[in-house]
Amino acid sequence: MSALTLQFTQAGLDALLSARARGFKGQISHMAFGDASYTPSKNQTTLRSQKELVEIADSDYTDGESSSLKVAAKFEAPLEYAIGEIGVFLDSGEKLANGQPKLILLGVYSKPNTTLGYRTPDVKVLQWLTLSLTQLPSDSVEVKLGVDNLNLILDNELAELTLAQIDTMHRQINQEWRLTALEHA
């Protein structure tokens, strides 16, 4: 999917500009899969054939200057279809009549006659997307994580802790060998 670029929507950009004018940031909150494949349009407000919509489960700014953002969502529904489109949504801050958040389509990944993946009922999909923030107004977005935050971006911290633990164990083993050698001397 590296050859695909996110087509930002006019509705999404308008929502970001409106939030920014009020002193807020747009909150990226949901990701969706659909089974249509096409060339996305900036005038889109929905996916063409949405199958699943889930909350963003994790996120990470990929560099110190925050020019890109990684978001992840976990798709678990027992559905089967070819993934042809992926949508990223902003939370408008409003609620629908059913209590669900009113969402605004920020951008779409899709390409004509291209399958981005395949969903089966038995497989859970953890989808990571990297969003380039350079095309958006400066400092205009943040991520609103769902309640099932995966905390998957602990890999660096876990690697550092693991290395520290291994170094400590190595020193302890070396110390044990030295003590054993002294006892037998």
N, C-alpha and C positions, 0 to 999 in steps of 0.2 A: 504494500500500500504506500510505499515511499514515493511513488511517482504521482500520487494524487495530492491535490492541494484543497484546502478547505475553501469553499465558496461562501464568503460572508454574505448575509442577507441584509437588505435595506432595513427591514424591521428590526433586526438585531443591532445594527449600527445606530439606528434612530433611538433605540432603547438605551444604549450605552451613552449616547450624547445627552439624552434627557436626564439620565441618572447623574451623570457628571455635572450637568448644569444645576442640579439640586444638591450637589455636594456628596453624592454617593457613588458607589461603584456598581456596575452590573454584576450580578451573581450567577456564574455558570453553575447550574444545579443538576441538570439531567442530560442523559445521552439516550439515543434511540436507534434501533435497527429497523430497517424496512427491506422489502424484497424487490423493489424497483431499481433498475439501473438506467441512468440517463445523465445528461449534462446539467448540473445544478444551475439555478438561476438566482440572481440577487433579489428577485422579486418574490421568491418562495416564502411562504409563511408556515408550511407544514411539509413533512415528508410525503412523498406520493403514495407510498403503501407501507405505512408504519405497522410493525408487528409487535415490538416491545419498547417500552419506555421505562428506564430505571434511573435512580438517583446516582450522582457521581459519588464514588466510594473512596477515592483517594486522589491526591494531586501532588505536583512537585514543580517548582520553578527550575528549569534546567540549566540556567546560568545565573551568575551574579547580577547581571543587568536586567533580568526578567524580560528578555526579548522573546522567550518561548515558555510555554506552560504545558506540562503533561497532566492529563486527567485520565482517570480509570473508572470504569463502570463494570459491574458484575451482572451478567445476564444469566438467569437461572430457570426461566419458565420452560415447561416441557413442550417446546415447540420445535417444528422442523421446517426449515426454509433456507433458501440461498440468500445470503446477505448482499444486497445490492446498493444500499444507501445507509449512511450513518449520519445522524443529526446531533448537534450540540445545542442545548437550550439554556436560556436565561430564565431565572425566576423573576417575574414582574413585580412581585410583592403583593399581588392581589390573589384572591381565592375565587374559584369557580363555585357554582351553586352546590356541587357535591363535596366541597371542602378541599379539593385538590388545588395545588398552586396553578395559577394561570402562567403558562410558559410562552416564551417568545423564541422562535427559531433563530439562533445566532449564526449557524453555518451548517453546510452539508458537504459530506464526502460522497461522491458517486462518479461513475464513468459508464458511458453507454456500453452495453454488452459485456460488462465486467462483473464477475462475482468476487466480492471482497472476502467472503468466508462462507461457511455453511453451519447452520445451527441444527443440532439434533436434540431430541428430548433428553437423552442421557448425559449430555455434556454441558457443563457450565462454562461460559465464556467470560474471561476477564479481558476486556478490550481497553488498551492504552491508546490514547491519541496525543500527539504533540501539536499544540496550537501555536502558530507564529503570532505574537502580539504586535509585531511591527506595523501591521496594517490597521490596527485599532488605535483609537485615541489614547494618548499616554496615560498610564496608571488608571485605566477605566474598568478593569475587571478584577474580580476575585472569585474564589471557588467556594461554593456552599456545599459542604459535604453532607451526605445522607447519614442516617443514624447508624448504618452498618459500615462505618469507616474501616477500611481494610488495613490502614497503616502499613502499606506495602513499601513505602519509601524509607524504610529503616535499614536498607541493605548496607549503606556506608557505616552507619552507627553499629550495626551488628558485626560487620567485618572488623571494625576497630576493636570492639569488645572481645571478639574471638581471638584476634591477634594478641591482645593484652593477656588474655587467659592462657594462651599457648606459651607465650614468653614466660609467664609466671611459673607454669608447670615445668618448663624446660629448666629454669633456674633451680627449682626445687629438686628435680631429679639430679642435676649436677651437684647440688649441695649434698644430697643423700649419698651419691657415689664418693664424694670427698670424705664424708663422715665414715662411711664403710671402710674406705682405704686407710683412714687414720686408726680406726679400731683394730684393723688387722696388722698394722705396722708394729 
